[in-house]
């Protein structure tokens, strides 16, 4: 998959929507079954630096797919995760404990993805921001302790955005809450990245 990824992202740059749509659909079918961690580095870098808006958008989509579909690392401390945040993380570890470690998301990998998505919250293109919001919401719901680490890592340099996200998170129940919808109710539609918070979430 790592060798195919540059070609896959070329499909994302296609101006013909049907071609891009087929490519995205194919990749979303592959990612849950082909868990190659080296692809995360490529997706994060292209999300940060690619000049093509649709490539960045699809990178955010693929990173969210990783967060949603890959199992947690069975070697992570289950009780620690329960004590720190969302119990569904620990439950997921127990269910997936027979998975091979190299095919699972460790805390470090989740943080790597979270940092990439956090940077994309300030992307100049609204569709990219919208997909980054979706992924950052998944991180908040499934990997709450990691989300907190990302928030404290200084990646989000917009002081107002960071403060608003933390305030919204404090009002959310974590599992079912949507921090971006909470942000709208608190601050209005332009409180994240200058675009509509509701669009794409």
C-alpha positions, -999 to 999 in steps of 0.1 A, spaced: 0 0 0 29 24 8 42 20 -28 7 25 -42 -2 55 -21 15 82 -44 -6 68 -73 -37 67 -52 -32 104 -42 -28 112 -79 -64 100 -83 -73 125 -56 -59 153 -77 -81 144 -107 -105 171 -118 -130 145 -130 -151 139 -99 -160 103 -109 -124 92 -111 -116 108 -78 -147 93 -62 -138 57 -74 -103 62 -61 -115 74 -27 -140 46 -23 -114 20 -32 -89 34 -7 -115 35 21 -122 -2 14 -85 -10 15 -74 9 46 -93 -12 73 -78 -44 58 -43 -33 49 -29 -17 80 5 -2 70 17 23 95 43 38 72 14 52 51 3 74 81 36 94 78 30 100 41 -7 110 46 3 134 74 30 150 53 8 154 22 -20 168 43 3 194 56 22 204 24 4 192 -8 -6 222 -30 -37 204 -43 -68 210 -21 -85 177 -29 -54 157 -22 -52 173 13 -89 167 18 -86 130 9 -56 126 32 -77 139 61 -104 114 51 -80 85 50 -65 94 84 -99 95 99 -106 61 84 -75 48 102 -87 62 136 -122 47 130 -113 12 118 -79 1 131 -78 -16 165 -60 -2 195 -27 -17 205 -34 -46 229 -3 -39 248 -15 -5 259 -25 -2 296 -63 -9 296 -69 3 331 -49 35 325 -70 43 294 -102 37 314 -91 60 341 -79 87 318 -108 89 293 -133 72 271 -139 36 283 -147 26 247 -110 27 240 -103 1 267 -132 -20 255 -119 -19 220 -85 -31 232 -101 -61 249 -121 -70 219 -91 -67 196 -65 -82 219 -58 -110 194 -46 -85 167 -10 -83 158 8 -54 174 22 -40 141 -14 -37 127 -27 -18 157 -28 19 167 -5 27 196 -9 59 216 21 74 197 5 66 162 -28 81 174 -10 112 185 8 114 151 -25 114 133 -40 138 158 -12 163 152 -17 161 115 -54 167 118 -50 195 143 -27 214 119 -53 209 92 -80 227 113 -63 259 101 -60 249 64 -70 277 40 -95 254 22 -129 249 39 -134 213 26 -101 203 41 -110 219 75 -143 201 74 -126 167 70 -100 176 96 -129 184 121 -144 150 115 -111 133 122 -104 154 152 -138 146 166 -131 108 162 -98 113 181 -117 132 208 -143 104 211 -121 73 208 -87 85 221 -95 112 246 -62 111 265 -43 114 232 -66 143 221 -56 161 253 -19 155 245 -23 169 211 -41 200 225 -12 205 249 15 200 222 13 235 208 2 224 174 -29 246 173 -13 280 173 -45 299 171 -50 308 207 -87 316 203 -94 283 185 -75 262 211 -93 279 240 -127 274 224 -120 237 217 -109 231 253 -140 250 266 -163 229 243 -146 197 253 -152 205 290 -189 207 282 -190 175 262 -195 139 275 -167 127 253 -184 96 239 -215 111 223 -208 148 224 -196 168 193 -170 194 203 -176 213 171 -213 215 175 -207 227 211 -183 253 196 -211 266 174 -235 270 203 -208 288 223 -191 310 197 -209 310 164 -204 294 130 -170 310 123 -153 297 155 -131 271 137 -108 280 109 -129 309 97 -155 285 80 -188 270 90 -183 246 118 -214 226 109 -205 219 73 -190 185 68 -193 175 104 
